[in-house]
Amino acid sequence: MFRTYKLKNLNIKLIIGILALTILGILIIGSADADYQNKQILGMILGIIVMGIVALIDYDFVLQFSRLYYVAVIGLLALVLLVGDSSKGATRWIDVGIRFQPSELGKVLLILFFASYLMRNEDEINNPKFIIQTAILAAIPLALIVKEPDLSTTIVTFLIIASLMFVTGLSYKLVGIVLGITIPAIAILLLVIVNKGSSILQGYQSLRILAWLKPEEYPETAYQQQNSIMAIGSGQFFGKGLYNNSVDSVKNGNYISEPHTDFIFSVAGEEMGFLGSVLIILLLLFIVYECIQTAKVAKDLSGKLICSGMAALVGFQSFVNICVVTGLFPNTGLPLPFVSYGLTSLVTMYFGMGFVLNVGLQAKKY
């Protein structure tokens, strides 16, 4: 379970990047809503402890129980649908004294499961029967997540699993075929929604897409994204400053919903300007880069997949969140990794990064 590691193999750069981004997020949360700042600090402390412990546990030992993680994910997601706590039309949380969002932990546990599963079946990765079997294994948790409903998390989780299959050695031809089908299908779906609405998506999902495409026709639904874009633009190059009392502040006027969670990037854009926004993006990219670099020197495929999975998680989730806040994607609730308020999301991210650090500690070379 525990091994003797060489301290020189510890990825200090990744740890510094994670801590820097989290501290920056805590500062922005304090400016967005001071009531949540202390809780986020507590989450950071807990996350550091979790990451430190996980970094010392041999990931080979952890992967021995990968099937249990898959069962746990299914069980927790099913429990959410049965006795979950609802908010704003979605049932995504379990209240056990503190509100816990299983889908956040589920993303990391699924990375561990598929890292082990794909390593054991590496030679079968392009076998049609194996691909179908993998698709079924992925479809079960994805169906439970979309049922909450949480389409954004479903999409990100799907992209993570797809990335793991690609890293394992999935044929470029198969990837091209999937993209060739998916992209036109999305375009057709958008056309159907714009012209006639859609029975495929739930009502609020179609409405959000319509509000994104035609904000002037759906002002009540589009206002959040439009105000977010206005806030980011008003920050200009240097921003208005954290904790400012400016009367022309979009945030201070309470025009941004969920400023400390899903739309935290809009607060960063208004108060820290272009420079601050770029700093957040660069730190996120740095974390993704360090995960990929660790994957390159992993001693085996499972370690490579764990690091690649965490890189995909941070990368895709950040991309979707920032695209939503800047109006490039339809509005959907998804936290910005290490920046948005949310103890489940924050501690889970640290939990996953602990495995990346352990892979690095056992690297072939570093």
N, C-alpha and C positions, 0 to 999 in steps of 0.2 A: 504493500500500500504506500508506504513512505520510502523514499530512497535518499541516498546522499548525493547532493548536487553541487556543482561548482558555481560559486556566486558570480564568476565572470560571465557565465552564460545567461544570467538574468537580464531580460530586456528592459533596462532602466529607461530607455527612450520611450518605450510604449507606456510605461507606468507614468512618466512625467507628462506625456501627452494626454492620458486619461485624466489625471489629477488636474491639469491646467484647464481642460475643457469643463470638468465638473465644477471647479471653483468659479469659472466664468459664468456657468449656468446658475450657480447659487447667487451670484451678484445680480444677474438679470432677473431672477425670480424675486429677489428682495425688492427690486424696483417695480416689478409687475404687481406683486401682492406680498407685502411683508409678512403676512400671517403664515405663509408657507416656507419661509426661508429657513427657519430653525429645523423644521421637519426634514428639509432636503439636506441640511448639514448632518443630521442624524443618519439619514440614508447613506450619505457619503462615508461616514465613519463605519457603519455596518458593512457597506460594500467593500471597503478596504480590508476589513477583517476577513470577510468571505473570500475575497480574491487572494489574500495571503495564504489562507488555509488550503484553498483549492490548488494554488500554484505548487504546493508541496506534495500533493497526492498524485501518484503515478497514474497518468491517464489510461494506460493499459489496464490497470486494475479497475478503474471506473467503467471502462467499456465492457467489462465482463458482464455487467448488469444492464446492458443497453436495451434488452427486451422489456425489462421492468420499466424503463423510462417511457417507452412507447405506450405501454399499458397505463402508466400513471397519467400521461397526457390525455389519453382517451377518457379515462375515468374523471379527471378534473374538468375537462371540457363538457362532458355529459352532466356532471354535477352542477355546473354553471347553469345549464338549461333547465335543470330540475329545481334548484333552490337558490339560484343566483340573485344578486342584488341588481335591480334595474335602475337605469338613469338615462333620461332623455331618449326613451324609446329603445334602448339597447340593454341587453342583459349580459354583462361581461365580467362581473365581479362576484366574488364570494366574500361575505362578511364574517370574519372569525375574530371579531374584536377590532381588527384592522381590515381595510378593504384590500383584497388580494385579487389580481387579475391573472388567472391561469394561462391565458394565451401568451403573455409575455414570457413566463417561465417555459411554456411549451415550445417556443421557438428554439431555445437553447437545448432543451432535452431532445428535441427532434434532430438537431444537428449531431448530438452524441449518438443517437440511435442510428441515423443514416450513415454516419462515419464508420461505425462498426459493421453495419449491414452491407454497405458498398465495398468495404475492404474485403469482407469474406467472399463476395461474389464479383470481384473485379473482372475476372475473365469472362463473365456473362453479361457485361454491361451493354453490349449491343445485340444481345439475344432478344428477339421480340417477346418471347414468353416472360423473360425476366423484366423487361421494360413494363409490360402489362402488370406484372406482380408488384413492381415498385410503385406504379401509378395507383394501384388499389390501396397500398399501404399509405400513400400520401393523401389519397382522396378522403379517407375516413376522418382524420383530424381536420382537414381543410373544410369538409362539409359541416363539421360541428362548429368551427369558427365562423363560417359564413352564416350559420343559423342564428348566431347571437343577436343581431347581425353585426359582423365586423369585416366588411369586404376588403378594406385596406390591409388589415393584418393577414387576411387570407391570401391576397396577392403577394405580399412580401414573403410570407412563408413558402408559397409556391416557388417564387424566384430563388429562395435559398436552396430548396431541395433540387431545383433544376440546375443550379450552379454546382452543387455537390456531384450530380450525375455527370456534368460536363467535365469537371476536374478529374473524375474517375476515369474518363476516357470515352464518353459518349460521342458517337460519330458526328462529325461536322455536317454530314448530309442530313441526318435526322434533325439536328438543330435547325438547319436551313428550312426543312420541310415544315417543322412546327411554326417557325417564324413566318413562313410564307402563308400559312393558314391563319395564324393568330392575328397578324396585323390587319389584313383585309377584313377579318371578322369583326374586329374592334371598330374599324371605320364604318362598316355596314350597320353595326349596332348604334353608333352615334347618329347616323343618318336616320335610322328608324325612330330613335328617341326624339330627334328634332322635329321630324315630320308627323309622327303619329303617337309618340309615347312608346312605352315598352312594358310588356307583361313579364319579361324575363327578369328584370330587376324589380326590387321593391319600390313602392311609390316614392319614398323620400330619396332613393338613389337616383331615379330618373329625374326628379325635381332638381337635385343638386347638379346633375350634368347639364340640364337645361339652363339653370341659373349661371353655370360656368360659360356656356356657349352664348347665351343671350341675357346678360346681366340686367340690361335695361328693361326687359320684359318681366323679370322676376326679382324685383328689388328687395323684397323681404327675405328671400333666400340668399341672394348674392351679396347682401350688405357686409357680411363678415369678411369675405375675401376682398371686397372692394375697399373696405376700411383698412385692412391689412396692407394692401398695396399702397394706399395713401400714406400710411404710417411709415413704411419703409422708404418711400420716396421723399417724405418730409425730413428724414434724417440726413439727407444729402451726404456729404463726404465724411464729416467728423461726428455727426449726430448731435442731439440736444443734451446729452449727458445723462448718466444714470441718476436716478432719484431726483430728477428735475421737477419743478413745479410750474412748468410752462403752461400757460392757459391755452396755447394752440396745439398742445399735445393730443394726439389721437388716443393714446393710452390713458392719459389723465382724464379725458372726457368720457371714459368708459365705453368707447366705441368699438373696442376689440373684445370679443368674447373669448374666454379661456386664455387670457394673455400669459398665464404662468405655465400652461401645459402645451396643447397642440399648436398654439400661435405664438410661442415664445420668440420665434425668429423675427416676427414683426416688431416686437418690443426691442429686440437687439438692433434691428435696422433703424428704428426711430431714434433710439437713445445712444447708439454707438456708431451709427452711420455706416457708410460703405466699408470703411476700414474695419470696424468691429464685425460686420457680417462676413467679410472675407476672412478674418481671423478665425471665426467659428468654422467656416468651410474648410480652411486649410488644416485646422486641428483634426477635423473629422477625416479628411483625406489622409492625414499623417497616420492616424490610428489604423485605417484600412490598409495603408501601405505597409506598416509594420506587421500587421497580421499576415499579409501576403508574403513578406520577406521571411517570416517565421515558417510559413508553409513550405517555402522553397528548401529549407534546411531540415525539415522534419525527418525523423529517422524512418518513418513508414507512412503508408497511405492514410491510415486513420488519423495520424497527427496532422497530416497535410489537409485532410478534409475538415478537421475541427477548426483549424485556423482559417481556411477558405470560407467555411460556413459563417464564422464570426465576422470576417471581412464583408461577406455578402449581406449579413444582417445589418451591420452599421451602415454600409454603403447604400443599399436599397432603401432602408427606412429613412435615412437622412435625405436621400434624393426625393422620395415621395413627399416627405414633410415640407421641405423647402419649396418644391414645385407647387404644393397646395397653397402655401402662405403667399407665394408670389403670383398666384393666379395661373400657373402653367398646367395644373391639374385640377379636376373638380374637388370641391371641399370634402375632406374625409378626416376622421379623427385618428391621428397617429403621432406619438411623441417623438421629439427630436432627441436621439440618443445622447445621454450624459448631460443634456442641457435642460430639457423639459422637466417640470415637477412631476414626481410620481415615484414612490418608494419601490414598488414592484418592478418598474422598468429599470430604475437606476441600479438596484441591488442585483437584478438579473443580468444586466450588462457586465457588472463587475464579476459576477459568478462565471459568465462565459469567458471573460478575459483572463480569469485565473487559469483556465485550461490552456489558453494560448501561451501564457507564461510557462506552464509546465512543459508544453511541447518544445518551447525554446530551450528550456533547461536540459532537455534530452536530445538536443539537435545533433546532427552528424558533424556540423561545424558551425561556428557562429562568429 
